[in-house]
């Protein structure tokens, strides 16, 4: 589990002299997990996820979409693309 406390959210395209779209973003928790099965001494099969429950990043106010051309702040501690899921095979020789 990863806990991210409140943070100062800003967007690079906010050219307003006083930072019109800046705000203090809410805290959030993300969960990463991986399970592995050891097929034999050489091969391991795994499946996992980063941000398992697809915690969404802080969104910009709707009135800024046309000005900034985005929905999410760029300065968040986790990615605005949401969860990342994978499977992998590892061979050790």
Biopython code that builds the backbone (N, CA, C, O; Angstrom):
import numpy as np
from Bio.PDB.StructureBuilder import StructureBuilder

atoms = [
    (1, "UNK", "N", (0.842, -1.170, 0.000)),
    (1, "UNK", "CA", (0.000, 0.000, 0.000)),
    (1, "UNK", "C", (0.889, 1.236, 0.000)),
    (1, "UNK", "O", (1.954, 1.261, 0.617)),
    (2, "UNK", "N", (0.431, 2.240, -0.697)),
    (2, "UNK", "CA", (1.134, 3.516, -0.765)),
    (2, "UNK", "C", (0.175, 4.616, -0.331)),
    (2, "UNK", "O", (-0.915, 4.760, -0.885)),
    (3, "UNK", "N", (0.591, 5.388, 0.666)),
    (3, "UNK", "CA", (-0.231, 6.507, 1.120)),
    (3, "UNK", "C", (0.401, 7.795, 0.615)),
    (3, "UNK", "O", (1.587, 8.040, 0.836)),
    (4, "UNK", "N", (-0.386, 8.610, -0.059)),
    (4, "UNK", "CA", (0.065, 9.907, -0.544)),
    (4, "UNK", "C", (-0.757, 10.972, 0.178)),
    (4, "UNK", "O", (-1.975, 11.040, 0.010)),
    (5, "UNK", "N", (-0.101, 11.791, 0.970)),
    (5, "UNK", "CA", (-0.793, 12.852, 1.695)),
    (5, "UNK", "C", (-1.201, 13.977, 0.760)),
    (5, "UNK", "O", (-0.953, 13.913, -0.444)),
    (6, "UNK", "N", (-1.820, 14.995, 1.310)),
    (6, "UNK", "CA", (-2.211, 16.148, 0.506)),
    (6, "UNK", "C", (-0.979, 16.738, -0.175)),
    (6, "UNK", "O", (0.120, 16.695, 0.378)),
    (7, "UNK", "N", (-1.162, 17.285, -1.373)),
    (7, "UNK", "CA", (-0.051, 17.881, -2.109)),
    (7, "UNK", "C", (-0.545, 19.090, -2.889)),
    (7, "UNK", "O", (-1.741, 19.243, -3.137)),
    (8, "UNK", "N", (0.390, 19.938, -3.266)),
    (8, "UNK", "CA", (0.080, 21.131, -4.042)),
    (8, "UNK", "C", (-0.035, 20.727, -5.503)),
    (8, "UNK", "O", (0.954, 20.327, -6.118)),
    (9, "UNK", "N", (-1.236, 20.827, -6.064)),
    (9, "UNK", "CA", (-1.488, 20.416, -7.445)),
    (9, "UNK", "C", (-1.425, 21.624, -8.367)),
    (9, "UNK", "O", (-2.062, 22.647, -8.119)),
    (10, "UNK", "N", (-0.649, 21.488, -9.428)),
    (10, "UNK", "CA", (-0.527, 22.563, -10.408)),
    (10, "UNK", "C", (-0.426, 21.954, -11.801)),
    (10, "UNK", "O", (-0.149, 20.763, -11.945)),
    (11, "UNK", "N", (-0.648, 22.761, -12.810)),
    (11, "UNK", "CA", (-0.561, 22.308, -14.197)),
    (11, "UNK", "C", (0.415, 23.210, -14.928)),
    (11, "UNK", "O", (0.367, 24.428, -14.756)),
    (12, "UNK", "N", (1.293, 22.651, -15.733)),
    (12, "UNK", "CA", (2.342, 23.409, -16.418)),
    (12, "UNK", "C", (1.790, 24.477, -17.358)),
    (12, "UNK", "O", (2.446, 25.493, -17.585)),
    (13, "UNK", "N", (0.607, 24.266, -17.902)),
    (13, "UNK", "CA", (0.034, 25.229, -18.844)),
    (13, "UNK", "C", (-0.748, 26.352, -18.165)),
    (13, "UNK", "O", (-1.331, 27.194, -18.849)),
    (14, "UNK", "N", (-0.769, 26.379, -16.838)),
    (14, "UNK", "CA", (-1.460, 27.449, -16.120)),
    (14, "UNK", "C", (-0.565, 28.690, -16.150)),
    (14, "UNK", "O", (0.368, 28.811, -15.356)),
    (15, "UNK", "N", (-0.851, 29.590, -17.053)),
    (15, "UNK", "CA", (-0.023, 30.792, -17.232)),
    (15, "UNK", "C", (-0.561, 31.986, -16.460)),
    (15, "UNK", "O", (-0.017, 33.085, -16.580)),
    (16, "UNK", "N", (-1.587, 31.805, -15.691)),
    (16, "UNK", "CA", (-2.153, 32.872, -14.880)),
    (16, "UNK", "C", (-1.101, 33.296, -13.844)),
    (16, "UNK", "O", (-0.494, 32.440, -13.201)),
    (17, "UNK", "N", (-0.885, 34.578, -13.681)),
    (17, "UNK", "CA", (0.154, 35.095, -12.789)),
    (17, "UNK", "C", (-0.012, 34.615, -11.348)),
    (17, "UNK", "O", (0.978, 34.479, -10.630)),
    (18, "UNK", "N", (-1.232, 34.360, -10.922)),
    (18, "UNK", "CA", (-1.461, 33.917, -9.540)),
    (18, "UNK", "C", (-1.792, 32.425, -9.457)),
    (18, "UNK", "O", (-2.210, 31.945, -8.404)),
    (19, "UNK", "N", (-1.610, 31.694, -10.552)),
    (19, "UNK", "CA", (-1.898, 30.253, -10.547)),
    (19, "UNK", "C", (-3.367, 29.962, -10.340)),
    (19, "UNK", "O", (-3.757, 29.368, -9.335)),
    (20, "UNK", "N", (-4.174, 30.380, -11.288)),
    (20, "UNK", "CA", (-5.640, 30.304, -11.163)),
    (20, "UNK", "C", (-6.167, 28.902, -10.884)),
    (20, "UNK", "O", (-7.201, 28.759, -10.230)),
    (21, "UNK", "N", (-5.487, 27.869, -11.359)),
    (21, "UNK", "CA", (-6.034, 26.508, -11.246)),
    (21, "UNK", "C", (-5.278, 25.667, -10.218)),
    (21, "UNK", "O", (-5.499, 24.458, -10.145)),
    (22, "UNK", "N", (-4.399, 26.267, -9.427)),
    (22, "UNK", "CA", (-3.684, 25.535, -8.386)),
    (22, "UNK", "C", (-4.616, 25.232, -7.220)),
    (22, "UNK", "O", (-5.552, 25.987, -6.958)),
    (23, "UNK", "N", (-4.364, 24.129, -6.520)),
    (23, "UNK", "CA", (-5.135, 23.790, -5.336)),
    (23, "UNK", "C", (-4.398, 22.748, -4.514)),
    (23, "UNK", "O", (-3.439, 22.137, -4.987)),
    (24, "UNK", "N", (-4.839, 22.550, -3.305)),
    (24, "UNK", "CA", (-4.318, 21.475, -2.474)),
    (24, "UNK", "C", (-5.152, 20.235, -2.783)),
    (24, "UNK", "O", (-6.364, 20.220, -2.566)),
    (25, "UNK", "N", (-4.498, 19.208, -3.287)),
    (25, "UNK", "CA", (-5.188, 17.980, -3.692)),
    (25, "UNK", "C", (-5.365, 17.049, -2.497)),
    (25, "UNK", "O", (-4.587, 17.085, -1.543)),
    (26, "UNK", "N", (-6.385, 16.230, -2.565)),
    (26, "UNK", "CA", (-6.700, 15.291, -1.493)),
    (26, "UNK", "C", (-5.645, 14.196, -1.375)),
    (26, "UNK", "O", (-4.929, 13.906, -2.334)),
    (27, "UNK", "N", (-5.556, 13.598, -0.203)),
    (27, "UNK", "CA", (-4.687, 12.445, -0.014)),
    (27, "UNK", "C", (-5.320, 11.228, -0.691)),
    (27, "UNK", "O", (-6.517, 11.218, -0.980)),
    (28, "UNK", "N", (-4.508, 10.212, -0.938)),
    (28, "UNK", "CA", (-5.012, 9.008, -1.611)),
    (28, "UNK", "C", (-4.162, 7.802, -1.223)),
    (28, "UNK", "O", (-3.028, 7.940, -0.763)),
    (29, "UNK", "N", (-4.729, 6.637, -1.417)),
    (29, "UNK", "CA", (-4.026, 5.375, -1.178)),
    (29, "UNK", "C", (-4.077, 4.551, -2.460)),
    (29, "UNK", "O", (-5.130, 4.420, -3.085)),
    (30, "UNK", "N", (-2.934, 3.999, -2.841)),
    (30, "UNK", "CA", (-2.903, 3.060, -3.961)),
    (30, "UNK", "C", (-2.363, 1.726, -3.442)),
    (30, "UNK", "O", (-1.634, 1.674, -2.451)),
    (31, "UNK", "N", (-2.736, 0.663, -4.129)),
    (31, "UNK", "CA", (-2.312, -0.682, -3.739)),
    (31, "UNK", "C", (-1.621, -1.336, -4.925)),
    (31, "UNK", "O", (-2.159, -1.366, -6.032)),
    (32, "UNK", "N", (-0.425, -1.860, -4.686)),
    (32, "UNK", "CA", (0.317, -2.631, -5.685)),
    (32, "UNK", "C", (0.355, -4.085, -5.217)),
    (32, "UNK", "O", (0.471, -4.348, -4.020)),
    (33, "UNK", "N", (0.260, -5.025, -6.148)),
    (33, "UNK", "CA", (0.271, -6.436, -5.768)),
    (33, "UNK", "C", (0.856, -7.277, -6.893)),
    (33, "UNK", "O", (0.746, -6.934, -8.071)),
    (34, "UNK", "N", (1.484, -8.393, -6.501)),
    (34, "UNK", "CA", (2.003, -9.346, -7.490)),
    (34, "UNK", "C", (1.956, -10.735, -6.874)),
    (34, "UNK", "O", (2.307, -10.923, -5.710)),
    (35, "UNK", "N", (1.523, -11.700, -7.664)),
    (35, "UNK", "CA", (1.558, -13.102, -7.254)),
    (35, "UNK", "C", (2.410, -13.856, -8.269)),
    (35, "UNK", "O", (2.389, -13.568, -9.466)),
    (36, "UNK", "N", (3.153, -14.824, -7.761)),
    (36, "UNK", "CA", (4.049, -15.592, -8.628)),
    (36, "UNK", "C", (3.870, -17.082, -8.389)),
    (36, "UNK", "O", (3.557, -17.524, -7.284)),
    (37, "UNK", "N", (4.073, -17.831, -9.442)),
    (37, "UNK", "CA", (4.050, -19.288, -9.375)),
    (37, "UNK", "C", (5.375, -19.792, -9.918)),
    (37, "UNK", "O", (5.735, -19.518, -11.063)),
    (38, "UNK", "N", (6.100, -20.533, -9.082)),
    (38, "UNK", "CA", (7.403, -21.055, -9.489)),
    (38, "UNK", "C", (7.178, -22.398, -10.170)),
    (38, "UNK", "O", (7.004, -23.422, -9.509)),
    (39, "UNK", "N", (7.183, -22.381, -11.497)),
    (39, "UNK", "CA", (6.919, -23.573, -12.297)),
    (39, "UNK", "C", (7.987, -24.633, -12.058)),
    (39, "UNK", "O", (7.679, -25.811, -11.875)),
    (40, "UNK", "N", (9.244, -24.200, -12.062)),
    (40, "UNK", "CA", (10.381, -25.063, -11.745)),
    (40, "UNK", "C", (11.539, -24.166, -11.305)),
    (40, "UNK", "O", (11.326, -22.986, -11.028)),
    (41, "UNK", "N", (12.755, -24.701, -11.235)),
    (41, "UNK", "CA", (13.901, -23.913, -10.771)),
    (41, "UNK", "C", (14.251, -22.764, -11.711)),
    (41, "UNK", "O", (14.921, -21.819, -11.293)),
    (42, "UNK", "N", (13.818, -22.818, -12.961)),
    (42, "UNK", "CA", (14.196, -21.804, -13.948)),
    (42, "UNK", "C", (13.074, -20.851, -14.341)),
    (42, "UNK", "O", (13.342, -19.707, -14.709)),
    (43, "UNK", "N", (11.839, -21.294, -14.271)),
    (43, "UNK", "CA", (10.728, -20.491, -14.813)),
    (43, "UNK", "C", (9.768, -20.059, -13.699)),
    (43, "UNK", "O", (9.319, -20.864, -12.882)),
    (44, "UNK", "N", (9.476, -18.762, -13.704)),
    (44, "UNK", "CA", (8.508, -18.182, -12.781)),
    (44, "UNK", "C", (7.453, -17.430, -13.589)),
    (44, "UNK", "O", (7.789, -16.631, -14.463)),
    (45, "UNK", "N", (6.184, -17.686, -13.297)),
    (45, "UNK", "CA", (5.080, -16.976, -13.930)),
    (45, "UNK", "C", (4.477, -16.023, -12.898)),
    (45, "UNK", "O", (4.250, -16.404, -11.750)),
    (46, "UNK", "N", (4.220, -14.779, -13.316)),
    (46, "UNK", "CA", (3.715, -13.768, -12.385)),
    (46, "UNK", "C", (2.591, -12.959, -13.016)),
    (46, "UNK", "O", (2.519, -12.805, -14.236)),
    (47, "UNK", "N", (1.730, -12.454, -12.171)),
    (47, "UNK", "CA", (0.687, -11.507, -12.575)),
    (47, "UNK", "C", (0.608, -10.451, -11.476)),
    (47, "UNK", "O", (0.740, -10.761, -10.291)),
    (48, "UNK", "N", (0.392, -9.206, -11.882)),
    (48, "UNK", "CA", (0.363, -8.164, -10.870)),
    (48, "UNK", "C", (-0.284, -6.890, -11.355)),
    (48, "UNK", "O", (-0.770, -6.792, -12.481)),
    (49, "UNK", "N", (-0.272, -5.914, -10.460)),
    (49, "UNK", "CA", (-0.874, -4.622, -10.768)),
    (49, "UNK", "C", (-0.210, -3.525, -9.947)),
    (49, "UNK", "O", (0.141, -3.726, -8.784)),
    (50, "UNK", "N", (-0.047, -2.381, -10.562)),
    (50, "UNK", "CA", (0.295, -1.146, -9.875)),
    (50, "UNK", "C", (-0.978, -0.322, -9.872)),
    (50, "UNK", "O", (-1.623, -0.167, -10.909)),
    (51, "UNK", "N", (-1.342, 0.206, -8.716)),
    (51, "UNK", "CA", (-2.602, 0.929, -8.559)),
    (51, "UNK", "C", (-3.768, -0.022, -8.857)),
    (51, "UNK", "O", (-4.604, 0.252, -9.718)),
    (52, "UNK", "N", (-3.804, -1.119, -8.143)),
    (52, "UNK", "CA", (-4.741, -2.217, -8.361)),
    (52, "UNK", "C", (-6.202, -1.768, -8.441)),
    (52, "UNK", "O", (-6.950, -2.251, -9.292)),
    (53, "UNK", "N", (-6.611, -0.860, -7.573)),
    (53, "UNK", "CA", (-8.014, -0.445, -7.534)),
    (53, "UNK", "C", (-8.280, 0.803, -8.363)),
    (53, "UNK", "O", (-9.315, 1.452, -8.208)),
    (54, "UNK", "N", (-7.339, 1.137, -9.245)),
    (54, "UNK", "CA", (-7.506, 2.210, -10.231)),
    (54, "UNK", "C", (-7.853, 3.554, -9.574)),
    (54, "UNK", "O", (-8.786, 4.241, -9.989)),
    (55, "UNK", "N", (-7.075, 3.910, -8.533)),
    (55, "UNK", "CA", (-7.267, 5.201, -7.860)),
    (55, "UNK", "C", (-7.043, 6.320, -8.868)),
    (55, "UNK", "O", (-6.002, 6.378, -9.522)),
    (56, "UNK", "N", (-8.017, 7.199, -8.988)),
    (56, "UNK", "CA", (-7.957, 8.273, -9.979)),
    (56, "UNK", "C", (-7.181, 9.469, -9.434)),
    (56, "UNK", "O", (-7.311, 9.818, -8.260)),
    (57, "UNK", "N", (-6.379, 10.090, -10.285)),
    (57, "UNK", "CA", (-5.635, 11.282, -9.911)),
    (57, "UNK", "C", (-6.581, 12.465, -9.734)),
    (57, "UNK", "O", (-7.735, 12.417, -10.159)),
    (58, "UNK", "N", (-6.081, 13.528, -9.103)),
    (58, "UNK", "CA", (-6.892, 14.726, -8.871)),
    (58, "UNK", "C", (-7.252, 15.379, -10.199)),
    (58, "UNK", "O", (-6.377, 15.642, -11.023)),
    (59, "UNK", "N", (-8.539, 15.639, -10.405)),
    (59, "UNK", "CA", (-9.002, 16.281, -11.635)),
    (59, "UNK", "C", (-8.971, 17.795, -11.493)),
    (59, "UNK", "O", (-9.163, 18.343, -10.407)),
    (60, "UNK", "N", (-8.726, 18.448, -12.606)),
    (60, "UNK", "CA", (-8.828, 19.899, -12.675)),
    (60, "UNK", "C", (-10.298, 20.305, -12.624)),
    (60, "UNK", "O", (-11.168, 19.498, -12.952)),
    (61, "UNK", "N", (-10.593, 21.540, -12.219)),
    (61, "UNK", "CA", (-11.982, 22.005, -12.299)),
    (61, "UNK", "C", (-12.448, 22.003, -13.762)),
    (61, "UNK", "O", (-11.667, 22.328, -14.656)),
    (62, "UNK", "N", (-13.699, 21.644, -14.009)),
    (62, "UNK", "CA", (-14.217, 21.525, -15.378)),
    (62, "UNK", "C", (-14.061, 22.803, -16.191)),
    (62, "UNK", "O", (-13.835, 22.734, -17.399)),
    (63, "UNK", "N", (-14.177, 23.962, -15.560)),
    (63, "UNK", "CA", (-14.059, 25.218, -16.301)),
    (63, "UNK", "C", (-12.647, 25.461, -16.844)),
    (63, "UNK", "O", (-12.455, 26.359, -17.663)),
    (64, "UNK", "N", (-11.661, 24.679, -16.404)),
    (64, "UNK", "CA", (-10.284, 24.857, -16.903)),
    (64, "UNK", "C", (-9.969, 23.987, -18.117)),
    (64, "UNK", "O", (-8.937, 24.191, -18.756)),
    (65, "UNK", "N", (-10.827, 23.024, -18.454)),
    (65, "UNK", "CA", (-10.535, 22.088, -19.548)),
    (65, "UNK", "C", (-10.210, 22.812, -20.848)),
    (65, "UNK", "O", (-9.232, 22.464, -21.510)),
    (66, "UNK", "N", (-10.992, 23.797, -21.226)),
    (66, "UNK", "CA", (-10.767, 24.520, -22.474)),
    (66, "UNK", "C", (-9.534, 25.407, -22.442)),
    (66, "UNK", "O", (-8.952, 25.701, -23.486)),
    (67, "UNK", "N", (-9.134, 25.835, -21.253)),
    (67, "UNK", "CA", (-7.975, 26.715, -21.107)),
    (67, "UNK", "C", (-6.679, 25.911, -21.066)),
    (67, "UNK", "O", (-5.708, 26.257, -21.739)),
    (68, "UNK", "N", (-6.665, 24.843, -20.278)),
    (68, "UNK", "CA", (-5.446, 24.063, -20.072)),
    (68, "UNK", "C", (-5.335, 22.846, -20.983)),
    (68, "UNK", "O", (-4.250, 22.284, -21.129)),
    (69, "UNK", "N", (-6.424, 22.437, -21.589)),
    (69, "UNK", "CA", (-6.385, 21.297, -22.506)),
    (69, "UNK", "C", (-6.120, 19.970, -21.825)),
    (69, "UNK", "O", (-5.537, 19.070, -22.430)),
    (70, "UNK", "N", (-6.540, 19.831, -20.572)),
    (70, "UNK", "CA", (-6.305, 18.591, -19.830)),
    (70, "UNK", "C", (-7.410, 18.399, -18.807)),
    (70, "UNK", "O", (-8.172, 19.323, -18.520)),
    (71, "UNK", "N", (-7.493, 17.189, -18.259)),
    (71, "UNK", "CA", (-8.465, 16.897, -17.204)),
    (71, "UNK", "C", (-7.806, 16.727, -15.846)),
    (71, "UNK", "O", (-8.465, 16.870, -14.816)),
    (72, "UNK", "N", (-6.504, 16.421, -15.831)),
    (72, "UNK", "CA", (-5.818, 16.103, -14.584)),
    (72, "UNK", "C", (-4.623, 17.024, -14.360)),
    (72, "UNK", "O", (-4.026, 17.541, -15.305)),
    (73, "UNK", "N", (-4.290, 17.212, -13.083)),
    (73, "UNK", "CA", (-3.056, 17.921, -12.738)),
    (73, "UNK", "C", (-1.860, 17.067, -13.131)),
    (73, "UNK", "O", (-1.929, 15.838, -13.105)),
    (74, "UNK", "N", (-0.770, 17.720, -13.493)),
    (74, "UNK", "CA", (0.450, 16.997, -13.878)),
    (74, "UNK", "C", (1.346, 16.684, -12.688)),
    (74, "UNK", "O", (2.246, 15.852, -12.798)),
    (75, "UNK", "N", (1.117, 17.331, -11.563)),
    (75, "UNK", "CA", (2.044, 17.246, -10.444)),
    (75, "UNK", "C", (1.686, 16.174, -9.417)),
    (75, "UNK", "O", (2.240, 16.172, -8.318)),
    (76, "UNK", "N", (0.783, 15.276, -9.748)),
    (76, "UNK", "CA", (0.349, 14.270, -8.784)),
    (76, "UNK", "C", (1.403, 13.225, -8.489)),
    (76, "UNK", "O", (2.297, 12.994, -9.304)),
    (77, "UNK", "N", (1.306, 12.582, -7.318)),
    (77, "UNK", "CA", (2.289, 11.569, -6.941)),
    (77, "UNK", "C", (2.087, 10.230, -7.648)),
    (77, "UNK", "O", (2.978, 9.381, -7.633)),
    (78, "UNK", "N", (0.921, 10.038, -8.267)),
    (78, "UNK", "CA", (0.694, 8.816, -9.038)),
    (78, "UNK", "C", (0.077, 9.197, -10.381)),
    (78, "UNK", "O", (-0.487, 10.278, -10.549)),
    (79, "UNK", "N", (0.204, 8.289, -11.311)),
    (79, "UNK", "CA", (-0.142, 8.566, -12.706)),
    (79, "UNK", "C", (-1.643, 8.734, -12.915)),
    (79, "UNK", "O", (-2.447, 8.063, -12.269)),
    (80, "UNK", "N", (-2.009, 9.630, -13.816)),
    (80, "UNK", "CA", (-3.418, 9.856, -14.129)),
    (80, "UNK", "C", (-3.964, 8.823, -15.108)),
    (80, "UNK", "O", (-5.143, 8.878, -15.459)),
    (81, "UNK", "N", (-3.142, 7.891, -15.552)),
    (81, "UNK", "CA", (-3.616, 6.826, -16.437)),
    (81, "UNK", "C", (-4.292, 5.700, -15.662)),
    (81, "UNK", "O", (-4.848, 4.785, -16.269)),
    (82, "UNK", "N", (-4.255, 5.750, -14.347)),
    (82, "UNK", "CA", (-4.926, 4.733, -13.539)),
    (82, "UNK", "C", (-4.091, 3.494, -13.339)),
    (82, "UNK", "O", (-2.861, 3.557, -13.324)),
    (83, "UNK", "N", (-4.766, 2.355, -13.184)),
    (83, "UNK", "CA", (-4.083, 1.098, -12.892)),
    (83, "UNK", "C", (-3.268, 0.573, -14.059)),
    (83, "UNK", "O", (-3.572, 0.830, -15.224)),
    (84, "UNK", "N", (-2.223, -0.171, -13.714)),
    (84, "UNK", "CA", (-1.361, -0.838, -14.692)),
    (84, "UNK", "C", (-1.324, -2.311, -14.306)),
    (84, "UNK", "O", (-0.915, -2.660, -13.198)),
    (85, "UNK", "N", (-1.751, -3.171, -15.222)),
    (85, "UNK", "CA", (-1.870, -4.601, -14.953)),
    (85, "UNK", "C", (-0.958, -5.367, -15.902)),
    (85, "UNK", "O", (-0.786, -4.977, -17.057)),
    (86, "UNK", "N", (-0.373, -6.462, -15.412)),
    (86, "UNK", "CA", (0.603, -7.176, -16.239)),
    (86, "UNK", "C", (0.670, -8.660, -15.886)),
    (86, "UNK", "O", (0.266, -9.088, -14.805)),
    (87, "UNK", "N", (1.189, -9.416, -16.827)),
    (87, "UNK", "CA", (1.613, -10.802, -16.601)),
    (87, "UNK", "C", (3.021, -10.910, -17.150)),
    (87, "UNK", "O", (3.377, -10.219, -18.105)),
    (88, "UNK", "N", (3.818, -11.771, -16.553)),
    (88, "UNK", "CA", (5.188, -11.924, -17.039)),
    (88, "UNK", "C", (5.691, -13.326, -16.752)),
    (88, "UNK", "O", (5.212, -14.016, -15.852)),
    (89, "UNK", "N", (6.662, -13.715, -17.538)),
    (89, "UNK", "CA", (7.365, -14.979, -17.344)),
    (89, "UNK", "C", (8.841, -14.651, -17.191)),
    (89, "UNK", "O", (9.392, -13.857, -17.953)),
    (90, "UNK", "N", (9.476, -15.269, -16.201)),
    (90, "UNK", "CA", (10.897, -15.043, -15.942)),
    (90, "UNK", "C", (11.623, -16.373, -16.095)),
    (90, "UNK", "O", (11.202, -17.402, -15.566)),
    (91, "UNK", "N", (12.723, -16.319, -16.833)),
    (91, "UNK", "CA", (13.557, -17.512, -17.004)),
    (91, "UNK", "C", (14.931, -17.227, -16.414)),
    (91, "UNK", "O", (15.605, -16.286, -16.834)),
    (92, "UNK", "N", (15.345, -18.023, -15.454)),
    (92, "UNK", "CA", (16.668, -17.895, -14.839)),
    (92, "UNK", "C", (17.553, -19.030, -15.319)),
    (92, "UNK", "O", (17.183, -20.201, -15.227)),
    (93, "UNK", "N", (18.707, -18.680, -15.823)),
    (93, "UNK", "CA", (19.626, -19.732, -16.298)),
    (93, "UNK", "C", (20.967, -19.604, -15.639)),
    (93, "UNK", "O", (21.867, -20.398, -15.912)),
]
sb = StructureBuilder()
sb.init_structure("model")
sb.init_model(0)
sb.init_chain("A")
sb.init_seg("    ")
for serial, (resi, resn, name, xyz) in enumerate(atoms, 1):
    if name == "N":
        sb.init_residue(resn, " ", resi, " ")
    sb.init_atom(name, np.array(xyz, "f"), 0.0, 1.0, " ", f" {name:<3s}", serial, name[0])
structure = sb.get_structure()
